Amino acid sequence: MKIASNKLLGHAERLAQANRERAATNAALEEAKRELIQMEARTRLVTEMVPAHITHVGPDLVCTYSNRRLSSVMPGSLSDIVGRPVREVLEPETFARIEPRLLRALEGEASVFEITHEPSGRRIRIALTPDQGGTPGQPQGVYALSMDVTEETQARAALAQTAKRELAAQLTSGLAHDFANLLTIILGLQGRLERMAGLPDEAAALARATLAAARRGGKLLDRIAAISGPREIRPVPTDLTALLVDLQVMARPSLPEGIGLDILVSGLDGAVMLDAGSLQDALLDLILNARDAIVSGGAGGGRITVTARPVRDTWLEISVADSGPGFSAEALDRGLDPFFTTKGGEGSGLGLSMVYDHTRLSGGTLKLSNQPEGGAKVTLRLPFRPVAGPERAEPLLVLPVEDREEIRADVRAMLRALGHNVIEAASADEALALSDLPGLDLVLSDIGLPGAMSGLDIAAALRGRGHLARIVLMGSLPPGDAQRARAGSLPVLSKPFSPADLATALGRSEAA
């Protein structure tokens, strides 16, 4: 009986020990489960904070995980994609570009590549990494990371175009210099020949034709210098609707009777950052090309349509379409090449190249196409950078210094329209006398003034006195001029300028 009792106690003790070990194991498992849940929560939080879409795709190309950021990277796509086939998640064109890489990733091949998401116009970089969690050489799926690199791509395009321009300038500068000298000699000799007494009419006509050809060569040199020389894009806040209305006014006198010009703007309520002058020049070139195409088609009339709209929040798309005969196959293929022209001896072949150059320098793209209903179409896409509506600035007491009354009146009107108070001076001496008025916030002085003192001297005198007024200079001298370079860190507002340019310059002076 005693032995049986001892055995029972031993079994009970072993059972208790087993229960304690099981409880400890269960506690460890619960702790591990808790830590795993916390780790999964932290991982999900981190992946959802990353400005990219992260997903896992199984061998059957069905999404098994997503950080729910697909729609922010590829607008218009689904957000809840877990359990859905990739083919259903992406539109057909995007899936067709990605599918071959996905299939190779399922075979163990990692890759990084870029595509354009056509519905939004965004440039997307995609990294595919095989999931090697299963049998070696047989991935259990693919991890995919997708990032919006549109701004990076725009910057790369602008830098590449700048590098091309610098190389072209180096290659052509010496040749252009020698060619210019030759043209000068030809013009001089032919001019003397044309003025010779008793020259036969036929010889005089030949001399005049030679002079005209040489002058055309000079204009061609100017265009080569413009397309290959140094150029800086200067974006400013621009009311695109107003710019296009001005363009319509400028272009209309150049259009023959029977050719209409329509301007269509949609989705652009505020200002956008643009190099307004270069864009207007480029669009005017395109309108004149469209006019020539309509006239050469022999229809006797037609329409040119300029359309501007944002493409989601990525691109500003501007197109110029005409009702002419459209681009030939050769023009579609070579239309952007320098010196390619369909106008024979009448064209330099640099118009479209210069438009393309401006677009690429801005980080954009340009496309030539024919419309289904007939006619050519040129489409520019520029980076879309809307300007937030400015807060009303505190009124300043501004002293414009300008010797020409008409310019002074324009500047006074602009400043008052911006909400500032104005006192004005016509000379440096008058400005320095008025600078002692209490509460003077800003001096806006022309660089070139009559008399011994310039706007630069006014700035130096006020600094020497320790005057607290900010200083902005204005002038019509080119940026490379030696006198303008003496302005140093002072902001210089180039004439002519718009109210938006003035407001920007005053804002920059405050930031400085």
C-alpha positions in Angstrom: 0.0 0.0 0.0 2.9 2.3 0.9 4.6 1.5 -2.4 1.5 2.3 -4.3 1.1 5.5 -2.4 4.7 6.5 -3.2 4.2 5.7 -6.9 1.0 7.9 -6.9 2.9 10.8 -5.3 5.7 10.4 -7.9 3.2 10.5 -10.7 1.5 13.5 -9.2 4.8 15.3 -8.9 5.8 14.5 -12.5 2.4 15.6 -13.7 2.7 18.8 -11.7 6.1 19.4 -13.2 4.8 18.7 -16.7 1.9 21.2 -16.1 4.4 23.8 -14.9 6.5 23.3 -18.0 3.5 23.4 -20.2 2.3 26.6 -18.5 5.8 28.1 -19.0 5.8 27.0 -22.6 2.3 28.5 -23.1 3.5 31.7 -21.5 6.5 31.8 -23.7 4.3 31.2 -26.7 1.9 33.9 -25.7 4.9 36.3 -25.2 6.2 35.3 -28.6 2.8 35.8 -30.1 2.5 39.2 -28.5 5.9 40.2 -29.7 5.1 38.9 -33.2 1.9 40.9 -33.2 3.7 44.0 -32.1 6.4 43.4 -34.7 3.8 43.0 -37.4 2.1 46.2 -36.3 5.3 48.1 -36.3 6.2 46.7 -39.7 2.9 47.7 -41.1 3.1 51.1 -39.6 6.6 51.6 -41.1 5.5 50.3 -44.6 2.5 52.6 -44.6 4.6 55.6 -43.7 7.0 54.9 -46.6 6.2 57.2 -49.6 6.0 54.1 -51.9 3.8 51.2 -52.6 5.0 47.9 -51.2 3.2 44.6 -52.0 3.8 40.9 -52.1 2.6 38.8 -55.0 2.2 35.1 -54.9 3.3 32.5 -57.6 -0.2 32.8 -59.0 0.2 36.6 -59.4 -2.4 37.3 -56.7 -1.6 40.1 -54.2 -1.1 38.7 -50.7 0.0 41.9 -48.9 -0.2 45.7 -49.6 0.6 48.8 -47.6 -2.4 50.4 -49.3 -0.5 53.2 -51.1 -0.9 52.0 -54.7 -3.5 54.8 -55.5 -1.1 57.5 -54.2 1.7 56.2 -56.5 -0.5 55.4 -59.5 -3.6 57.6 -59.3 -6.8 55.9 -60.3 -5.6 52.4 -59.2 -7.4 50.4 -56.4 -6.2 50.7 -52.8 -7.6 47.5 -51.4 -5.8 44.9 -53.6 -5.1 42.0 -51.2 -6.6 38.8 -52.7 -6.9 40.3 -56.2 -4.9 39.2 -59.2 -2.4 41.9 -60.4 -4.1 41.8 -63.8 -7.2 43.2 -62.2 -5.4 45.7 -60.0 -3.6 47.5 -62.9 -5.0 48.8 -66.1 -4.0 46.6 -69.1 -1.2 48.7 -70.5 0.6 49.0 -67.2 0.2 45.3 -66.5 1.5 44.4 -69.9 4.7 46.4 -69.2 5.2 44.8 -65.7 4.1 41.2 -66.4 7.3 40.0 -68.1 9.5 41.3 -65.3 7.1 39.7 -62.7 7.4 36.3 -64.4 11.2 36.5 -64.5 11.2 37.5 -60.8 9.2 34.3 -60.0 12.1 32.5 -61.6 14.5 34.2 -59.2 15.6 37.3 -61.2 15.5 40.6 -59.3 15.2 43.8 -61.3 14.7 47.5 -61.1 13.1 49.4 -64.0 11.0 52.5 -64.8 7.7 52.8 -66.6 5.4 55.7 -67.4 1.9 55.3 -65.8 -0.1 56.6 -68.8 -3.3 57.5 -67.1 -1.5 60.0 -64.8 1.6 60.7 -66.8 3.8 59.8 -63.7 7.2 58.1 -64.0 7.3 55.1 -61.7 10.4 53.2 -60.6 9.6 49.5 -59.7 11.9 47.2 -57.8 11.1 43.4 -57.9 12.7 41.1 -55.3 12.1 37.3 -55.4 10.7 35.9 -52.1 13.3 33.2 -51.3 11.4 31.9 -48.2 10.6 28.6 -49.8 12.7 26.0 -51.7 16.0 27.5 -53.1 15.6 28.5 -56.7 11.8 28.4 -56.4 10.6 31.8 -55.0 7.3 31.8 -53.1 6.4 35.0 -54.7 7.7 38.5 -55.4 8.1 41.6 -53.2 7.4 44.8 -55.3 8.3 48.3 -54.3 6.9 51.1 -56.6 8.0 54.8 -56.2 6.9 58.0 -58.0 10.1 59.5 -59.5 8.4 62.0 -61.8 10.2 65.0 -60.3 13.5 63.2 -60.3 13.0 62.3 -64.0 12.0 65.9 -64.9 15.2 67.1 -63.2 17.3 64.5 -65.0 15.8 65.5 -68.4 16.5 69.2 -67.7 20.1 68.5 -66.7 20.7 66.2 -69.7 19.4 68.9 -72.0 21.6 71.5 -70.4 24.6 69.2 -70.9 23.7 68.7 -74.6 23.4 72.5 -75.0 26.8 73.1 -73.5 28.4 70.5 -75.7 26.7 71.9 -78.8 27.9 75.4 -77.9 31.5 74.2 -77.6 31.3 72.4 -80.9 29.6 75.3 -82.8 31.1 78.4 -81.3 34.4 78.3 -83.3 32.6 77.4 -86.5 30.0 80.1 -86.0 32.7 82.7 -85.4 34.5 81.8 -88.6 31.3 81.6 -90.5 30.2 85.0 -89.2 33.5 86.5 -90.4 33.0 85.0 -93.9 29.5 86.4 -94.1 30.8 89.8 -93.1 33.3 89.7 -95.9 30.7 88.5 -98.4 28.3 91.2 -97.4 31.0 93.8 -97.7 32.2 92.6 -101.2 28.7 92.2 -102.6 27.7 95.5 -101.2 30.6 97.2 -103.0 29.7 95.3 -106.2 26.1 96.3 -106.1 27.1 100.0 -105.8 29.5 99.9 -108.7 28.6 102.3 -111.5 27.5 100.9 -114.8 26.9 97.4 -113.4 24.7 95.4 -115.8 21.1 94.7 -114.6 21.7 91.0 -114.5 24.9 91.3 -112.4 23.1 93.8 -110.0 20.3 91.3 -109.6 22.9 88.5 -108.8 24.6 90.8 -106.2 21.2 91.5 -104.5 20.4 87.8 -104.4 23.8 87.1 -102.9 23.3 89.8 -100.3 19.9 88.4 -99.4 21.3 84.9 -99.0 24.2 86.1 -96.8 21.7 88.0 -94.6 19.7 84.8 -94.3 22.9 83.1 -93.2 23.3 85.7 -90.5 19.8 85.0 -89.2 20.5 81.3 -89.3 23.6 82.0 -87.1 21.5 83.9 -84.6 19.1 80.9 -84.3 22.0 78.5 -83.9 23.4 80.7 -81.2 20.0 80.8 -79.5 19.5 77.0 -79.6 23.0 76.0 -78.5 24.2 78.9 -76.4 23.8 79.2 -72.6 20.2 79.5 -71.5 18.6 79.6 -68.1 15.0 78.8 -67.4 13.5 81.5 -65.2 10.1 80.3 -64.0 7.8 82.9 -62.4 4.2 82.8 -61.2 2.2 83.0 -64.4 -1.5 83.4 -65.2 -1.6 81.0 -68.1 -5.0 82.0 -69.3 -3.9 85.6 -69.5 -0.7 84.6 -71.3 -2.7 82.6 -73.9 -5.1 85.5 -74.4 -2.1 87.8 -75.0 -0.7 85.2 -77.4 -4.0 85.2 -79.4 -3.8 89.0 -79.7 -0.2 88.8 -80.9 -0.7 85.9 -83.4 -4.0 87.0 -85.0 -2.6 89.7 -87.3 -0.2 87.1 -88.8 -3.1 84.7 -89.7 -4.7 85.1 -93.2 -8.4 85.7 -93.5 -10.2 82.4 -93.1 -7.9 80.9 -90.5 -9.3 81.1 -87.0 -7.4 80.7 -83.7 -9.2 79.2 -80.7 -7.8 79.1 -77.1 -9.3 76.5 -74.7 -8.2 76.4 -71.1 -9.6 74.0 -68.5 -8.7 73.2 -64.9 -6.3 76.1 -64.4 -7.8 78.6 -62.0 -4.6 79.8 -60.3 -1.0 80.8 -61.3 1.6 78.2 -62.3 5.4 78.4 -62.3 6.5 78.9 -65.9 9.2 80.6 -68.0 6.5 82.7 -69.5 8.6 84.5 -72.2 10.1 81.3 -73.6 6.8 79.4 -73.5 5.0 82.3 -75.4 7.8 82.3 -78.0 7.5 78.5 -78.4 3.7 78.6 -78.8 3.9 81.5 -81.3 6.4 79.4 -83.4 3.9 76.5 -83.3 1.0 78.7 -84.3 2.9 80.1 -87.3 4.0 76.6 -88.3 0.3 75.5 -88.2 -0.7 78.5 -90.3 1.9 77.6 -92.9 0.6 74.0 -92.9 -3.0 75.1 -93.5 -1.9 77.5 -96.3 0.2 74.9 -98.0 -2.7 72.4 -97.9 -4.6 74.7 -100.2 -7.9 74.6 -98.3 -8.1 78.3 -98.2 -9.1 78.4 -94.5 -9.0 76.4 -91.4 -8.6 76.5 -87.6 -5.8 76.4 -85.1 -6.6 75.3 -81.6 -4.4 75.9 -78.5 -5.5 73.8 -75.6 -4.1 73.9 -72.0 -5.0 71.6 -69.1 -3.4 69.8 -66.1 -2.9 66.1 -66.3 -3.7 65.2 -62.7 -1.2 66.9 -60.5 1.9 65.9 -62.6 1.9 67.7 -65.9 0.7 70.9 -67.6 -0.3 69.8 -71.1 -0.4 72.4 -73.8 -1.3 71.4 -77.4 -1.4 73.2 -80.7 -3.6 71.5 -83.3 -4.5 72.5 -86.8 -6.9 71.5 -89.6 -4.1 71.2 -92.2 -2.9 68.1 -94.1 -1.0 66.7 -91.0 2.5 65.5 -90.6 4.1 63.3 -93.2 5.6 60.0 -92.0 9.1 61.5 -92.4 8.1 64.6 -90.4 6.7 62.5 -87.5 10.0 60.6 -87.5 12.5 63.5 -87.9 10.5 66.7 -87.1 12.5 67.4 -83.9 15.9 67.1 -85.6 17.8 70.4 -86.1 17.7 71.7 -89.7 14.9 69.3 -90.8 12.3 71.2 -92.7 9.5 70.6 -95.1 9.5 74.2 -96.4 12.4 73.8 -98.8 14.6 76.9 -99.0 12.1 78.9 -97.0 12.7 77.2 -93.6 15.7 77.0 -91.3 14.5 73.7 -89.7 15.2 75.1 -86.2 11.7 76.2 -85.1 10.5 72.8 -83.8 14.0 72.1 -82.4 13.9 75.3 -80.4 10.4 74.4 -79.0 11.7 71.0 -78.1 14.8 72.5 -76.5 12.7 74.8 -74.3 10.4 71.9 -73.3 13.3 69.6 -72.4 15.2 72.4 -70.5 12.0 72.7 -68.4 12.0 69.0 -67.6 9.1 68.2 -70.0 8.3 66.3 -73.1 7.1 67.1 -76.6 5.2 64.8 -79.0 4.2 65.1 -82.7 1.1 63.4 -83.9 -1.7 63.5 -86.4 -5.3 63.8 -85.3 -7.9 61.1 -86.3 -10.1 63.7 -88.0 -7.1 65.2 -89.9 -4.5 67.8 -89.1 -1.3 67.9 -87.1 -0.9 68.2 -83.4 2.1 69.2 -81.2 1.7 68.4 -77.5 4.0 69.9 -74.8 4.0 68.5 -71.3 5.7 70.7 -68.7 6.0 70.0 -65.0 2.8 71.2 -63.3 3.8 73.5 -60.4 0.7 75.4 -59.2 1.3 78.5 -57.1 -0.6 78.7 -53.8 -2.6 81.9 -53.5 -0.4 84.4 -51.6 -1.5 85.7 -48.3 -2.1 89.4 -48.4 1.3 91.0 -47.4 1.4 93.7 -44.8 1.4 97.1 -46.4 4.9 98.5 -46.9 6.0 102.1 -47.3 8.0 101.8 -50.6 10.2 104.5 -52.2 10.5 103.8 -56.0 13.4 105.8 -57.6 13.0 106.2 -61.4 13.9 109.2 -63.6 11.3 108.5 -66.3 7.8 109.7 -65.3 5.9 107.1 -67.4 7.8 104.1 -65.8 7.5 105.7 -62.3 3.7 106.0 -62.8 3.4 102.3 -63.9 5.5 101.1 -60.9 3.4 103.3 -58.5 0.2 101.8 -59.9 1.6 98.2 -59.5 2.7 98.9 -55.9 -0.6 100.4 -54.9 -2.5 97.5 -56.5 -0.4 95.2 -54.3 -1.6 97.2 -51.2 1.6 99.2 -50.5 2.0 102.9 -49.7 4.2 104.8 -52.1 6.4 107.9 -52.0 8.6 108.4 -55.1 11.8 110.1 -56.3 13.2 111.0 -59.7 16.9 111.1 -58.7 19.4 109.8 -56.2 19.6 113.0 -54.3 15.9 113.2 -53.9 15.8 109.6 -52.8 18.4 110.0 -50.1 16.6 113.1 -48.8 13.3 111.1 -48.6 15.0 108.1 -47.0 15.0 109.9 -43.6 11.2 109.6 -43.5 10.1 107.4 -40.6 8.7 104.0 -41.4 10.4 103.6 -44.8 10.4 99.8 -45.5 11.8 99.4 -49.0 13.6 101.3 -51.6 13.0 100.2 -55.3 15.6 101.9 -57.4 16.6 101.9 -61.0 20.3 101.0 -61.5 20.9 103.7 -64.1 19.9 107.2 -62.9 20.8 110.7 -64.2 23.6 112.5 -62.3 26.7 111.3 -60.5 24.9 108.6 -58.4 23.4 105.3 -59.5 21.0 103.0 -57.8 24.0 101.0 -56.6 25.3 104.2 -54.9 22.0 104.7 -53.2 22.2 101.2 -51.8 25.8 101.8 -50.6 24.8 105.1 -49.0 21.9 103.6 -47.1 23.9 100.6 -46.0 26.6 103.0 -44.8 24.1 104.8 -42.6 22.8 101.6 -41.2 19.4 102.2 -42.7 16.9 99.4 -42.0 15.0 99.7 -45.4 15.3 96.7 -47.7 16.7 97.5 -51.2 15.6 96.1 -54.6 17.1 97.3 -57.8 15.6 97.3 -61.3 17.1 97.8 -64.7 17.1 96.8 -68.3 20.8 95.8 -68.5 21.4 92.1 -69.5 22.3 89.7 -66.7 25.9 89.5 -67.8 26.5 93.3 -67.8 29.4 94.4 -65.5 27.4 97.2 -63.8 24.5 94.8 -63.0 27.0 92.3 -61.7 28.1 94.9 -59.1 24.7 94.5 -57.4 26.1 91.4 -55.7 23.5 89.8 -53.4 20.9 92.6 -54.0 17.8 91.4 -55.9 17.6 92.9 -59.4 14.2 93.1 -61.2 14.6 93.0 -65.0 12.6 95.5 -67.1 10.0 95.2 -68.3 8.2 93.4 -65.5 4.7 92.4 -64.5 2.9 92.9 -61.2 3.6 89.2 -60.5 7.3 89.7 -61.1 7.3 92.8 -58.8 5.4 90.9 -56.1 7.9 88.0 -56.3 10.9 90.4 -56.1 9.4 92.1 -53.0 8.8 88.7 -51.5 12.4 87.6 -52.1 13.7 90.8 -50.6 11.7 90.0 -47.4 13.2 86.4 -47.4 16.7 87.8 -47.8 
